[in-house]
């Protein structure tokens, strides 16, 4: 446990040195406020600029319910640009340690691979989750200011569902960062796969039950409909299992490569 604490502190120190503790939360704050502000003011902006000629604007856009706008924040902002930003911020989480010899140095000490990986995944997940929560709360504040209120229980349940999707994003990116040596390749594979998972959501109930990205869909449904789909239990189980599987693959890959002997 002491090794885990030291490694987790190392991760947070690295985040401070890279100014990640500043720019990542700011990015999600910006994404969080963008959706409600644009949804509310876009018709007025187009009208004021005279750019609405030939464009049909839905008059109900500014009359949306708060839950619908908050769900759009998750689906249109966090699940697109937000996912890519998370991947870019994490693409070197293990790769950089391999490149500069830090991984080999750490594993020559009395540190287990499990402690190393858990320190990476947990510290990065907590930080990314806090950034997402911050952006989510900012979006909620703008939603209740410009639209209607969202039930607090729905707000919390949707957030918990969405954070499970974030857990898979973090664990998967960590695995890819372990396997490949080029940050460009890591980013490309992670972005294509994770956004691909999000794109296929809704195509088939069977796929949704084993697709971690469906947790985002369930979060949006809670905000829009105020109910929890009974199929969510399968999505929860599959997300936990697949996240654990990515961490297991990361552990096996590092153990087999024997970086401590390089």
Residue, then its C-alpha position, 0 to 999 in steps of 0.5 A: x500500500x505504501x508503494x501505491x501511495x508513493x506512485x500515486x503521489x508521483x503521478x499527481x506531481x507529474x500532473x502539476x509539472x505538466x500543468x494538467x491540473x490547470x488546463x484539463x479542468x478548464x477544458x471541461x468547464x468550457x465544454x460544460x458551459x458551451x452546450x447550454x449557452x449555445x442552445x439558449x442564445x444561438x437563435x438570437x445570435x443568428x437573428x442579430x447577425x442576419x445570418x438566419x436567412x434561408x435557415x430554419x430555426x426550431x423555436x423550441x430550441x430555447x424552450x428545451x427541458x434542463x435534462x435534455x440540455x444536460x444530456x446534450x452536454x454529455x453526448x455532444x461535448x464530453x463524448x466527442x471533444x472531451x473523449x479526445x482531450x482525455x486521450x491526448x492527456x493520457x497517451x503518454x501515461x506509461x509510454x513516457x516512462x518506457x521511453x525515459x527508462x523510468x519504468x525499468x528504474x521503478x521495477x528494479x525497486x521493491x515495487x510490484x507491477x500491480x502497484x505500478x499499474x494501480x497507481x497509474x490508473x487510479x490517480x489518473x481516473x480520479x483526476x479525470x473524473x474530478x475534471x468531468x464532474x467539474x464541467x458537469x456541475x458548471x453545465x448544470x448551473x447554466x442549465x438551471x439558470x437558462x432552462x429548467x431544473x433537473x431532479x437531483x437524483x437523476x443528476x447524480x445517477x446520470x453522473x455515476x453512469x457516465x463516470x463508469x464510461x470514463x473508467x473504461x476510457x482511462x483503463x483502455x488508454x493506459x493499456x494502449x499506452x503500455x503496448x505501443x511506443x509512439x504517442x501518435x499511434x496510441x492517440x490514433x488507436x484510442x480515439x478511433x476505438x473509443x469514438x467507434x464504441x460511442x458511434x455504434x451505441x443504439x445500433x443493437x441492444x445486444x451490442x449495447x449490453x457489452x459496449x462500455x459506451x452505452x453507459x453514456x447513453x444510459x446517463x442521457x436517458x436518465x436525464x431526459x426520461x427520468x427513468x433507468x433502463x432495466x438493461x443497464x445492469x448488463x452494461x454495468x457488468x460488462x463495463x466493469x469486466x472490460x475495464x478489469x480486463x484492460x488492466x489485466x492485459x496491461x499487467x501481463x504485458x509489463x510482466x512479460x516484457x520484463x522491463x526490470x531486466x532491460 
